[in-house]
Amino acid sequence: MARKPIEKKLVNTRLLKEYASWVYCGACNATVAYLCYVTYNRFEFTYTCRCGSSGHVYIAFTHEPPIGMHEDSMKIIKNRLCCRKDDSPLASVVERNLLSYKLSVICASCNAEYHTREG
């Protein structure tokens, strides 16, 4: 049975699929990120595209609090930001198409929360 998000908010952004896959800027249609399908409980992404437009994505499958926030950055495996505990691929950011971004993600398998920021 497929997971269904309990909350989903997109601002000036569109997704290729319902709650995952490619993330596009709503103004210029540039690819800004890739979101993995079943490996996250919550994903929040705020960005400024190279076109100057700002966008936001918030998708949550649960409101359960995370076990803790990791100051360590996520592992990078084959261009994917991955969980430090179990190597679950969580997301990819297409930095060449962004001026800045802030990302927060909670891993579905271990419930660890990660934050990253550029620009």
Buried (B, 14 or more C-beta within 10 A) or exposed (E): EEBEBEEBEBEBBEBEEEBBBBBBBBBEEBBBBBBBEEBBBBBBBBBBBEEEBBBBBBBBBBEEEBEEEBEEEBBEEEEBBBBBBEEBBBBBBBEEBBBEBBBBBBBBBBBBBBBBEEE
